[in-house]
Amino acid sequence: MKRMQTYLFLLATLFSLNIAIAQDGGSDQQLAQHYYSNGEFDKALVYYDKLYAKNPSKFNFTRYTECLVQTNDTKRAEKTYKRQISRNNLDQEYKILFAIFYEDQGAQNKADGIYTKLIDELRASSISVIQLYNAFKGQSKMDMAFQTLEKGRKLLKKTYPLNYYFAEFYAYKGETQKMMDEYLDLIDYHSSYANDLKRILSSKIDFPQEDSEEYDILKIALIERTQKNPNNTHYSEMLTWLFIQRQNFEAAFVHVKALDKRTQSGGRYVFNLGEICVENKDYRTAKKCFQYIVDGGKTEPYFIRAQNAVLNVRFLQVTTLRDYSQAEVLETIDAYDEALNRVGRSYASLPLILEKTYIQAFYANKANDAMIDLEQALDISRISDMQRAKIKMQLADIRVLHGDIWDAALMYSQVDKDFKFETIGHEAKFKNARIFYYDGEFDYAQSQLDVLKQSTSKLIANDALKLSLLITDNFGLDSNYKAMTWFANADLLIEQHQYNAAYSLFDSIIENFPAHALGDEILLKKAHSLQLRGEWTKAVDALDELLKFHATDILADDALFQLGDIYENNLMNPEKAKEYYRDLLFNHKGSLYTVEARKRFQKLRGEGGSLRDDTDETPEEL
């Protein structure tokens, strides 16, 4: 027992002694820092002398030698440098610091001797070259860093590309042409560097900026290399990528046609560009791409896909941009008929049938013809249950347009019953609830919408929530429900493209119920109808009016998002679109549009950008 007590006593004493030593070391460090920060180098030296003796770390070394220099003890500083280098002979930074010490003392010859020796003794190792380059760069010795790279390139020959580091150096010097040449030489070294190069160049070039020197230099360099090396497709592909980043799809089309002919790729490059044009809503150039392949003849491997793509672009031009003449709509329908006659009406061509009948009904005033085609499509053999449901959904939509809303309700109910747990079933339930809303059965419509608020489809859940809020906020605000009934009737008239009749009902609501809460809803519906007609500037006016008079109401975020969408995709003014998306993100943080608006804002401001490019504020959403 006594021996155990003695052991515990010694252990406690040793522990206390270690704490005291640690505390003493800590106080030395604090005092050294205090005096150093105050410029009292003579007092700091006392402590850094002890600290360096105990622990010759890089931090203690640099502080200690600086204190020696500041107190004019350069002899001891020189000896300390030599001792530290002998301890860490592989760490080139100490040698560079020693050379800088000599420079500060006016001994340039000694400094140059160290620099020369470091470069002369450089080993043929990529790690050694890069380490010395970084060491020189870290001390802002860029001339020595460049000499290191030149020596390294001679030593390594073709075994390791130093192009990234040369390019970094030229970027620092502002020599853009040489920087681009170094990057492009990487493709000659190995084509696998192409993707890395695109990523790097995306951070170097401001593509939206019209007068970008970097863009112009890179474009000229790529054109020259493509002409000198016509068989090297990597330069051509890089040039195509460059045009696409600038969204100069017309130039890209001219280029890929030549590339496709040169490589005999059967339309692959042109087809891929067409798909990119569709993604970026440049339907005119997309159509040129796909038509080029079609014009090449049936022997082209992409012929069938290009034919279908041409029709899809026509469909998107009509239904998305809504910039068309009636003659163009009829030409589009004829093109679909020609394709369907060629490939036949089968389960495989059902997408063409659905697109054609949609245009017939909603843009060509041929609802009866569309319904006949869809009824016949229901009898096509081997169509799946899902395909049958899609046909029924489109038939029901057209029947709403045609005025047969209860026949439409029956079809929606069938799809809802058959696909109760699928997205298409939820969509059918929503559209069926809307039928009852149109007819003034607000209580029943509300009960169906309450179920859909939990839909797994976020889009349907959001639509259900918005219609539910519309009914909740406005149903019963006047004693005879007239305003809400008129509004629902007008909503149906818009779906049926009877716009003037709808506007007349809206005017009646405003005239008879001037202070009614439906004021903002009426403006939003008017804007929606104007968008359906392709009257984008009038739609903007209606949405701006909503924001002017109802800026704090619940539909303000809807108006902002729609304005952003119109300016982005129809009026082609990305800067204005950014303004509206940004307003939504900062001032309507709980909006249902937050996620989508953030994506669009980030896309418009450019990859790698930050919100601080536009504002000093940083909301949590971004």
Beta strands, then each sheet from edge to edge (+ up, - down):
end
